[in-house]
Amino acid sequence: MPLTPMDIYKLLPKTNCKKCGEQTCMSFAFKLLNREKKIEDCKPLFEEKRYEKQKEKILEILKPLEKATETGLVVNDELCVGCGNCVVVCPIHVEKDPYGMAIGNGPNIDNPILRVENGKVKVCNLSICRRYGKNRILCVVCRENCPSNAISFLEG
């Protein structure tokens, strides 16, 4: 089940102290999930003993963020079978190399978003992904075409 801002918010002190630079703890939870803030920015969580158990829980649920890319993409190497479906169906790859992709080849572009290396999908160039940057959109084509469910996204 994807991590949500509400999951984080429930574990925060909920004091709206603004020490993190946000107006509310809910706003902080959103920014934390989007990696615009760090958990250490929540001063009460780290300075007050009464929040120790909450701090431990929140640090545990935030562990998936450590593996996620800037777009929230997570590739589970243990589940990936290296089929390359995600590479072939990526709309950006198709746009940049329509001929090669139409005949089932991998992208013939210098720096694709995804590539199969040593039998596993590797994330290479997120800067051209539709989920990246100020005009990002919620594209999930790679995840939807992964037969082994090795690709997931953090929800935020």
N, C-alpha and C positions, 0 to 999 in steps of 0.2 A: 504494500500500500504506500503511495507516495507521501512524502513529508509535506505538510501544509503549514502556512503561517499560523493557523490556529493551534496546531500541535506545539509549536514553539511558544506561542503566546501563553498557553495554559501553564507553562513551566517558568515563565518570567515573573518577577516580583509584582508586576501590575500596579506599580506606584505612579507611573507617568511622571517620574522625577526629572526627565529631560537631560540627565547627565550623559546620555549616549548621543545627544544632539538631535534626537527626534522628539516630536510633540507627545507621542503616546507609545506605550509598550507594543501596541498592535502594529504601529508604523515600523517600529524597530524590528519586529518579527518578520515583516515583509522584506525589509532591507537586508536582514540577516540571511534569509532564504535566498535572496538574489545576490548574495555576497557583496553587497554594497557596504555592509557593516560587519564587524567581527564580534563574536560573543563577549570578548574582553571589554568591549565598549559599554556593556551593561555593568556599571560600577557596583550597584548594590549586590548583584549576584556574586561578585568576587570579594567584596569588602565586608559583607555581613554574614556571620555564621549561620543565622537562621535560614538562609537560602542554600546551604551546602548540599542538601539532598536534591533540590531542584537543579542546582548547577551540575551535579553528577549526571542526572538524567538528561539534561539538555545537551551536555557534551556527548553523551552516547548517541542520541538521536541525530546529532549533526555530523556524525562520522561519514555518512554517504556523501556529504558535500566535499569531503577531502578528495574523493575519487572522481567527482563530476567535473566536466569541462565548464567553460564560461557560459555555454548555452544550456547547461543542465544535463547534457548528454553523459550517460554512463554506459560503458561497454564492459560487460562481465566476461572476462577472458575464460572463465571456467565453463560458461554456457556457449560461447561462440564456437561454431563449427567451421568458420571460414568460407561459407557458401558464396559470399559476395553480393547477395541480394541487395543489401543496403547501399552498396557502392553503385550498382547498376540502376537502381530506381531513384537515386537522389536527383531532384529537379535541377539543382545547380550543375551537376555533372552532365545531365542531358542537355541543358541550355548551352554549356560551353563546348560540348563535343557531341552534337546530335547524331552525326553519322556513326561514330564508333559505338555509341551507346545503343543505337537502334539495332545493330547487328549482334548485340550481346557482349561486346568487348568491354573491358573496364575503361575508365576515362583516360583519354589521351591528352590530358592537360598536365602541365608541369607540377602543380601542387594541389591535388584533389582534397576534398574534405576528408574522405575515408579511403582507405586502401587495405587490401588483404596482404599481410606480410607474415611469413612463417606460419600460415594456416590460421591466422586470427586477424580480425579487423582492427586496424589502428587508426586513431584520429590524427590527421596530419595538418589540416588547415581550416580551422574554425572561422577564420576571419571572413570567409566567403559564404558561410552557412546562413540560410534564411533566418535562423533563430538568433543571429548575432547582430549587434549594432543597434543604432537608434531606430531603424525602420524594421526591426525584427517582427517576424510573424510566427505563429505557433504551428510550425511544420513538424509532422511526425511520420513522414513517409518511410524513413529508414526503420523506425521502430515497428511500424505496421507490417513491414515486409520481412521481418526477421523471424524465421521459422523456429528458432531455438529460444526466443525471448531474451537474447543476450543484450539487447539495446533497450534502455529505459531513459526516462527523463525525470529529473526532479521537478515537481510542480511548484509553481510560485505565483 
